[in-house]
Amino acid sequence: MKKSVFLGALTVAGLAAGAAAAGTLDDVKARGTLNCGVTTGLVGFAAPDANGEWQGFDVGVCRAVAAAVLGDPSAVEFVPTTGQTRFTALASGEIDLLARNTTWTFSRDVDLKFEFVGINYYDGQGFMVPRELGVSSAKDLDGATVCIQTGTTTELNLADFFRTNNISYEPVPIETNAEAQQQYLAGACDVYTTDASGLAATRATFENPADHAILPEIISKEPLGPLVRHGDNEWGDVARWTLNALIAAEELGVTSANVEELAAGTNNPEINRMLGTEGELGAMLGLDAEWAKRAIMAGGNYGELFETHIGENTPIGLARGLNAQWTEGGLIYAPPFR
């Protein structure tokens, strides 16, 4: 889901340099809509609902940025992208922000000339198999056929894992999650590998999810987060601090239900600075004082977005784990609003 290291790096970097010079914040304000790159469909993270409305954990980031900048969480044009097309779409300026299960790596940051504005999900690559195969470990997959999305870090991780364990596999290349699901259920591959969160989201859509097992091995670090083009620092700051506002809001107890009340003023200076009743943080971003309030109202704080779309009480069923707040033993942590 995430990935594409070798996708014409010089071409992508050249496009990014040209597009970044424009000043994305001004462009978005003038256009009146945020063009946000998402997946072609991964339930829980980004997928259209029965009414054609995009919903999901990553969609929530897009809507929060639109609310902060434009005052309207629905002022988003969602642009579906694949592992192969996402970076060209961002570099060329077709999208302003990419929010779709994309792993922060050295080459994407440095060589492809993108800027990851934070991590909204700490993930790792896993494997899903039909239970009838009787496989209990990824190390038992010698000779397996494996469905894998092209243009992704998953491809490289898979090759490394099988080589390290001296076992072989036959790749079945696919481009989208929908195609992977179709091929896997049709028996065209024994195994589907991608981020563990993506496996959980995919399995939740199956007619009989319990017939499929996610194996215990996690074979990589996959820090997922939204990204923008290098060289447009003002826009990067807006995206970064909108995500940070959602994270800090959960830590500080600010929710979609109480943010209106707290925005009138509290005895906590950090809440006041974030919600605009003290200081000039909004003006520093080129936004008004209530930018963070609107971002939080759009879909709730980080924890609300997580529980609504991918948490343990949803069909996806993901535990917070590493994605708990730092105060709860996780890695989710926002720098101070000061």
BELRA-V578810 format. One record per pair of residues at least 6 apart in sequence whose ideal C-beta (glycine too) atoms are under 8 Angstrom apart, sorted by the first residue. I is the first residue (numbers start at 1). J is the second residue. If there is no record, write none. Layout:
{{I;J} {I;J}}
//
This chain:
{{1;39} {1;42} {1;83} {1;100} {1;101} {1;102} {1;149} {1;152} {1;154} {1;177} {1;194} {1;195} {1;198} {2;83} {2;101} {2;102} {2;103} {2;152} {2;153} {2;154} {2;195} {2;222} {2;224} {3;83} {3;102} {3;103} {3;105} {3;149} {3;151} {3;152} {3;153} {3;154} {3;155} {4;83} {4;84} {4;86} {4;87} {4;151} {4;152} {5;105} {5;107} {5;108} {5;153} {5;156} {7;84} {7;87} {7;88} {7;112} {7;151} {8;88} {9;107} {9;111} {9;112} {11;88} {11;91} {12;87} {12;88} {12;91} {12;112} {12;113} {13;91} {13;111} {13;112} {13;113} {14;91} {15;88} {15;91} {15;92} {15;93} {16;90} {16;91} {16;112} {16;113} {16;114} {16;229} {16;230} {16;231} {17;113} {17;230} {17;231} {18;93} {19;91} {19;92} {19;93} {19;229} {20;229} {20;230} {20;231} {20;232} {21;231} {21;232} {22;93} {22;232} {23;232} {23;234} {23;235} {24;96} {24;228} {24;229} {24;232} {24;234} {24;235} {25;69} {25;234} {25;235} {25;238} {25;286} {27;96} {28;34} {28;69} {28;70} {28;96} {28;235} {29;69} {29;70} {32;70} {32;75} {33;66} {33;70} {33;75} {33;76} {33;77} {34;62} {34;65} {34;66} {34;69} {34;70} {34;75} {34;76} {34;77} {34;96} {34;97} {35;76} {35;77} {35;79} {35;94} {35;95} {35;96} {35;97} {36;62} {36;65} {36;66} {36;76} {36;77} {36;78} {36;79} {36;95} {36;96} {36;97} {36;98} {36;99} {37;79} {37;80} {37;81} {37;86} {37;89} {37;90} {37;94} {37;95} {37;97} {37;98} {37;99} {37;100} {38;46} {38;54} {38;56} {38;58} {38;59} {38;62} {38;78} {38;79} {38;80} {38;81} {38;99} {38;100} {39;45} {39;46} {39;47} {39;58} {39;80} {39;81} {39;100} {39;101} {39;177} {40;80} {40;81} {40;82} {40;176} {40;177} {40;178} {41;47} {41;48} {41;80} {41;176} {41;177} {41;178} {42;56} {42;100} {42;101} {42;177} {42;198} {42;201} {42;202} {43;56} {43;201} {43;202} {43;204} {43;205} {43;315} {43;316} {44;56} {44;57} {44;197} {44;200} {44;201} {44;204} {44;309} {44;310} {44;314} {44;315} {44;316} {44;318} {45;56} {45;57} {45;58} {45;59} {45;100} {45;101} {45;197} {45;198} {45;201} {45;309} {45;310} {46;54} {46;55} {46;56} {46;57} {46;58} {46;59} {46;78} {46;99} {46;100} {47;54} {47;55} {47;56} {48;54} {48;55} {49;55} {54;62} {54;76} {54;78} {55;309} {56;309} {56;310} {57;120} {57;121} {57;305} {57;306} {57;309} {57;310} {58;99} {58;100} {58;101} {58;120} {58;226} {59;78} {59;99} {60;246} {60;298} {60;299} {60;300} {60;305} {60;308} {60;309} {61;97} {61;99} {61;120} {61;226} {61;242} {61;243} {61;246} {62;76} {62;78} {62;97} {62;99} {63;73} {63;74} {63;76} {63;298} {63;299} {64;73} {64;242} {64;243} {64;245} {64;246} {64;295} {64;296} {64;298} {64;299} {65;97} {65;238} {65;239} {65;242} {65;295} {66;72} {66;73} {66;74} {66;75} {66;76} {66;298} {67;73} {67;294} {67;295} {67;297} {67;298} {68;238} {68;242} {68;245} {68;287} {68;291} {68;292} {68;294} {68;295} {69;238} {69;287} {69;291} {71;294} {73;294} {73;297} {73;298} {73;299} {79;89} {79;94} {79;95} {81;89} {81;95} {81;98} {81;100} {82;149} {82;151} {82;175} {82;176} {83;149} {83;150} {83;151} {83;152} {83;175} {84;150} {84;151} {84;175} {86;98} {86;100} {86;102} {87;98} {87;108} {87;112} {87;114} {88;94} {89;95} {89;98} {90;97} {90;98} {90;114} {90;227} {90;228} {90;229} {91;112} {91;113} {91;114} {91;229} {93;229} {96;228} {96;235} {97;226} {97;227} {97;228} {97;239} {98;114} {98;226} {98;227} {98;228} {99;226} {101;121} {101;123} {101;195} {101;197} {101;198} {101;224} {102;108} {102;116} {102;224} {102;225} {102;226} {102;227} {103;123} {103;153} {103;222} {103;223} {103;224} {104;116} {104;119} {104;223} {104;224} {104;225} {104;227} {105;153} {108;114} {108;116} {108;227} {109;115} {109;116} {113;229} {113;230} {113;231} {114;227} {114;228} {114;229} {114;230} {115;227} {115;228} {115;229} {115;230} {115;236} {116;225} {116;226} {116;227} {117;225} {117;226} {117;227} {117;228} {117;236} {117;239} {117;240} {117;243} {118;225} {118;226} {118;240} {118;243} {118;244} {118;247} {119;223} {119;224} {119;225} {119;331} {120;224} {120;225} {120;226} {120;243} {120;302} {121;197} {121;223} {121;224} {121;225} {121;323} {122;221} {122;222} {122;223} {122;224} {122;321} {122;322} {122;323} {122;330} {122;331} {122;332} {123;195} {123;196} {123;197} {123;222} {123;223} {123;224} {124;195} {124;196} {124;218} {124;219} {124;220} {124;221} {124;222} {125;153} {125;154} {125;157} {125;158} {125;193} {125;194} {125;195} {125;196} {125;218} {125;219} {125;220} {125;222} {126;193} {126;194} {126;195} {126;196} {126;199} {126;214} {126;215} {126;217} {126;218} {126;219} {127;138} {127;141} {127;191} {127;192} {127;193} {127;199} {127;214} {127;215} {127;217} {128;184} {128;191} {128;192} {128;193} {128;199} {128;202} {128;203} {128;212} {128;213} {128;214} {128;215} {129;135} {129;141} {129;190} {129;191} {129;212} {129;213} {129;215} {130;190} {130;211} {130;212} {130;213} {131;210} {131;211} {131;212} {131;213} {132;211} {133;190} {135;141} {135;213} {135;215} {136;215} {136;216} {137;215} {137;216} {137;217} {138;161} {138;215} {138;216} {138;217} {138;219} {139;165} {139;167} {139;217} {141;162} {141;167} {141;169} {141;190} {141;191} {142;167} {142;168} {142;169} {143;167} {143;168} {143;169} {143;170} {144;169} {144;170} {144;189} {144;190} {144;191} {145;169} {145;170} {145;171} {145;172} {145;188} {145;189} {145;190} {145;191} {146;158} {146;169} {146;170} {146;171} {146;172} {146;189} {146;190} {146;191} {146;192} {146;193} {147;172} {147;174} {147;180} {147;183} {147;184} {147;188} {147;189} {147;191} {147;192} {147;193} {148;154} {148;155} {148;158} {148;171} {148;172} {148;173} {148;174} {148;180} {148;192} {148;193} {148;194} {149;155} {149;173} {149;174} {149;175} {149;176} {149;177} {149;180} {149;194} {150;173} {150;174} {150;175} {151;175} {152;194} {153;220} {153;222} {154;193} {154;194} {154;195} {155;171} {157;219} {157;220} {158;169} {158;171} {158;193} {158;219} {160;219} {161;219} {162;168} {162;169} {169;191} {172;183} {172;188} {172;189} {174;180} {174;183} {177;194} {177;198} {177;202} {180;192} {180;194} {180;202} {181;192} {181;202} {181;205} {181;206} {183;189} {184;191} {184;192} {185;206} {192;199} {192;202} {193;199} {194;202} {195;222} {195;224} {196;214} {196;218} {197;224} {197;310} {197;316} {197;318} {199;214} {200;214} {200;310} {200;316} {200;317} {200;318} {201;310} {201;316} {203;209} {203;212} {203;214} {204;314} {204;315} {204;316} {204;317} {205;315} {206;212} {209;315} {225;243} {226;239} {226;243} {228;235} {228;236} {228;239} {229;235} {234;285} {234;286} {237;285} {238;285} {238;286} {238;287} {241;285} {241;292} {242;291} {242;292} {242;295} {244;334} {244;335} {244;337} {245;274} {245;291} {245;292} {245;295} {245;296} {245;334} {245;337} {246;295} {246;296} {246;301} {246;302} {246;305} {247;301} {247;302} {247;325} {247;332} {247;333} {247;334} {248;254} {248;270} {248;274} {248;334} {248;337} {249;255} {249;259} {249;274} {249;292} {249;296} {249;301} {249;302} {250;301} {250;302} {250;303} {250;304} {250;325} {250;332} {251;325} {251;326} {251;327} {251;334} {252;268} {252;270} {252;271} {252;274} {254;262} {254;271} {254;274} {254;275} {254;296} {254;301} {255;296} {255;300} {255;301} {255;304} {256;296} {256;297} {256;299} {256;300} {256;301} {256;304} {259;275} {259;293} {259;296} {259;297} {260;293} {260;297} {262;271} {262;275} {263;275} {263;276} {263;277} {263;290} {263;293} {264;277} {265;272} {265;277} {266;272} {266;277} {269;278} {270;336} {270;337} {270;338} {272;278} {272;279} {273;279} {273;281} {273;337} {273;338} {274;281} {274;292} {274;337} {275;290} {275;292} {275;293} {276;282} {276;288} {276;289} {276;290} {276;291} {276;292} {276;293} {277;289} {281;292} {281;337} {282;288} {282;289} {282;290} {282;291} {282;292} {283;289} {285;291} {299;305} {299;308} {300;308} {302;332} {303;325} {306;318} {306;320} {306;323} {307;313} {307;314} {308;314} {309;316} {310;316} {310;318} {311;317} {311;318} {311;320} {312;318} {312;319} {320;328} {320;330} {321;330} {322;330} {322;331} {323;330} {323;331} {323;332} {324;330} {324;331} {324;332} {325;332} {325;333} {326;332} {326;333}}
//
